[in-house]
Each structure stands twice: as C-alpha cells, then as structure tokens.
Amino acid sequence: MAWSPAASSPEMESPSLLFVSSVVPARSGSGIAMRAHATVCALASSYDVHLLLTAPALRRLPPPPEMLTLCASVTRVPVNPWREPVAFARVAAKRLLGAPFRPSRAAPSEWRALSVDRIRRSRAAVGVPEFDVIHVFRLYNAPFLAAFRARRTQLDIDDIESTTRRDLAALALAAGRSAEARRWERDAAAYERVEASLPRLFNRVFVASEADIEVLQRRGIAVRPEVLPNTVAAVEPPPRPSSTSPFTILFVATMSYPPNADAVWFLCEQVIPRLRAVTSRAFAFEVVGEGLPAAVRRFVEGCPELHLARGVPDLAPWYERAGAVIVPVRAGGGTRIKTLEALAHCRAVVATSKGVEGLRIRSGEHALVADSAEGLATCLARLIDSPATAAGLAERGYRLVKTHYAPAVLERVLRPAPGGG
C-alpha cells in the first residue's frame, strides 16, 4: 500500500531517492527509529525521498503524518504469507553475493524471513522501478536492492551486524544458553560474508562512528566509510529534581532488543544490590520501554527499587524527574542514541564503555563510565551524594551534544556525492 502527499511544483526537480527501512522513522521511541527519522529529514533537504517500509508488522499501521509531509511517497511492502521464505535466501545470496548458499541456514536470519514474492510486490507497490539513489537503512534490508534500479546505492550500516551478534553470543554463553549462543554465532558468520561484499553492492557506506571504520579496516573490507553520527536536538534544560525525594535513575530503551533486556537483568541482579551497600540515601530506578521478555520481568518483580513503565508517549516528564540516566548495556553496535538523548535533556549519565562507544564522551568530563557492577554502583553513589557533581556532568554533556551532535551535521554528510545522486 502506498500513500503520496499532494504534489508540489518546485522550480527545479530534485534527484529521487528510495529509503529502504524496516522501522517507521520517528522523532522518539527506539534508537533505530530516531536515527531513521533524522536521516530522512536530512535527505529530504536534497532529494525527493520515497520511503519503503519492509517489515510485515508495519503493514496495518497508518502512515506517519510527518513522513507523508517529508516524503514524495510512503509505501509498505505487501506480504503474502503463503510464499516459501527460504527460496529467497538462496536467490538473494546468488544475486547479491555472487555465489549460492547451499544450506539455507547460512543466510542471515532476516534474509531467511523474506520471499521472492515480497521483493516483487515491493517494486509493484512503489510503482517506480528506477531511482537516482537507493539508501538502504541497515544491512539486513540489502535484498531489496534486487527489486529496483539506481544510478547509485548507499548503505547506512548503523550497527555492524556481525559484531553485535558475536557480542550477543558471548552474553548467551556466559548465561549458560549455549544453543542460543550457537545461533548468534551462525548469524554473525552469515553477516560477515555479506559484509565482505559491501564494495560491490554500495557506492557509499555510512557508519555511526570512527570506531566502526576501524572495525571494517581491520577486517580488510575495501570500502571508504563515512561517519554519519547519531544526532539529537537539545531541549531547554529542565529544572534539577528535588533533593528531598528519592534519587531517581532512569533507563530508557527498547526492551525487546536483547542487549537492553540483558542490561535490565544486570541492573536487578548485580548493580542494585551493590548500590544498596554503598549509599544510605533512598534511590529508585525507572525503566521505560516496551517488550521486556518474561524471563527478565521476574527479576524486576523481585527488585523493589526498580519500576518498569510501558506505553510512555512523552519522555520529557521522566527526564525531568531523573537525577541521573544510566546506560548499562554490555553488547550492541553503532552508538547509543539514548545516551545522547539523556545529555540533550541535560542529565548526568552513568554508562558502560558500550554505552558511550563511538561518542566523543570522556569519562569524568561528560559522563561517568564503568563496566563492572561495582564500578557502576560507585559512580551512581557519587552522583547521589554530590548534586554538584551531577550538575557539572550534565552541563558539560549538554554542551557536547549541542556542539557535535546537532541534526544539521547530517545534512552536510548526506549531500549528494559529486557526479550526482
């Protein structure tokens, strides 16, 4: 199904761009939706953007009004559930990678959920077979390249899929879930094969940070990635929370994402017990996000200091109440847009190294960084006991976001490459 806004009559026609995404771009919500939103907004300043939403779960949702305003069209891929998905994994592997995968399990897991029929339907639904540029948002959407023609193709990796899946395998193995660890390892190996083909598939490749460039270079992948940083718009700093109430620590995330679910378990089982031992002041954790697995919810139920909230339409009141924001993730790739969001609300941040990876954050200046449960508890106790320390971190982090992570940065990076498109 496709929607098109009322036609306008610009003085000069802009180049056309197909933006392929499995998430609906949104100003707030999950980090991936926020990155997609910021990217579409930046691209719309140079291109006529056609948005193609690929995830089957999105097909019944109404189109986002802002996307209808920004984009020349918004299309959802029609789905025929009776088609055999494994067949597409074989076709896509041969078309995109140059050699067939004989066992279907050798394809990335997201590819195995696709079908040839869905790709064909996407082309028919969009109604435009050729674009100046195709912009693929996340590597698992690369198979949709097979449905369209373009002068140039570009990929926003955002998250190096093979690296993230290896991190998830390590977490699963450490928790004794060996079968799950093997599945993540197989998926990591499949994505490594796809990532090796990036130079042949894409003219431009974007990553979230310089750290991701180093990863690709170490692996000998012959691309010249450009950094497309996560960005957030700084808000008017809210007042500091009352010092008489319990010190509130906020964690905002999409809980269905395994690294975030692991982070909640880590808080309940390891960080909070240690924080009880190092501070006498009352504290409370507010965890905001959808999709926490039932296996983790039982740990939340046994942790009286932690409150889980779902269906939150506006995060501003939650940030206003927070004395600090914690980002306790131990796996994942790209950069944490929720870390930037906390700084943009002028709140002190405590995070793991993963929580600030790829960002210009210096521990002790813009945030407090530690990886062990003891270290995180000590950092939190420091903020609980010293409001001046929390205020200083928040102010310096706020200035960092305004200087280096403002949305205008994206427009400069995403300008059409020399030669058009």
Stockholm file with secondary structure:
# STOCKHOLM 1.0

chainA/1-421         MAWSPAASSPEMESPSLLFVSSVVPARSGSGIAMRAHATVCALASSYDVHLLLTAPALRRLPPPPEMLTLCASVTRVPVNPWREPVAFARVAAKRLLGAPFRPSRAAPSEWRALSVDRIRRSRAAVGVPEFDVIHVFRLYNAPFLAAFRARRTQLDIDDIESTTRRDLAALALAAGRSAEARRWERDAAAYERVEASLPRLFNRVFVASEADIEVLQRRGIAVRPEVLPNTVAAVEPPPRPSSTSPFTILFVATMSYPPNADAVWFLCEQVIPRLRAVTSRAFAFEVVGEGLPAAVRRFVEGCPELHLARGVPDLAPWYERAGAVIVPVRAGGGTRIKTLEALAHCRAVVATSKGVEGLRIRSGEHALVADSAEGLATCLARLIDSPATAAGLAERGYRLVKTHYAPAVLERVLRPAPGGG
#=GR chainA/1-421 SS CEECCCCCCCSSCCCEEEEEESSCCCSSSSHHHHHHHHHHHHHTTTSEEEEEECCGGGTTSCCCHHHHHHSSEEEECCCCTTSCHHHHHHHHHHHHHSSCCSSGGGSCHHHHTCCHHHHHHHHHHHCCCEEEEEEEESGGGGGGGGGCEEEEEEEECSSCHHHHHHHHHHHHHHTTCHHHHHHHHHHHHHHHHHHTTHHHHCSEEEESSHHHHHHHHHTTCCCCCEECCCCCCCCCCCCCCCSSSCEEEEEECCTTSHHHHHHHHHIIIIIHHHHHHHCCSCEEEEEECSCCCHHHHHHHHTCTTEEEECCCSCCHHHHHHCSEEEECCCSCCSCCHHHHHHHHTTCCEEECHHHHTTSCCCBTTTBEECCSHHHHHHHHHHHHHCHHHHHHHHHHHHHHHHHHSCTHHHHHHTSCCTTCC
#=GC SS_cons         CEECCCCCCCSSCCCEEEEEESSCCCSSSSHHHHHHHHHHHHHTTTSEEEEEECCGGGTTSCCCHHHHHHSSEEEECCCCTTSCHHHHHHHHHHHHHSSCCSSGGGSCHHHHTCCHHHHHHHHHHHCCCEEEEEEEESGGGGGGGGGCEEEEEEEECSSCHHHHHHHHHHHHHHTTCHHHHHHHHHHHHHHHHHHTTHHHHCSEEEESSHHHHHHHHHTTCCCCCEECCCCCCCCCCCCCCCSSSCEEEEEECCTTSHHHHHHHHHIIIIIHHHHHHHCCSCEEEEEECSCCCHHHHHHHHTCTTEEEECCCSCCHHHHHHCSEEEECCCSCCSCCHHHHHHHHTTCCEEECHHHHTTSCCCBTTTBEECCSHHHHHHHHHHHHHCHHHHHHHHHHHHHHHHHHSCTHHHHHHTSCCTTCC
//
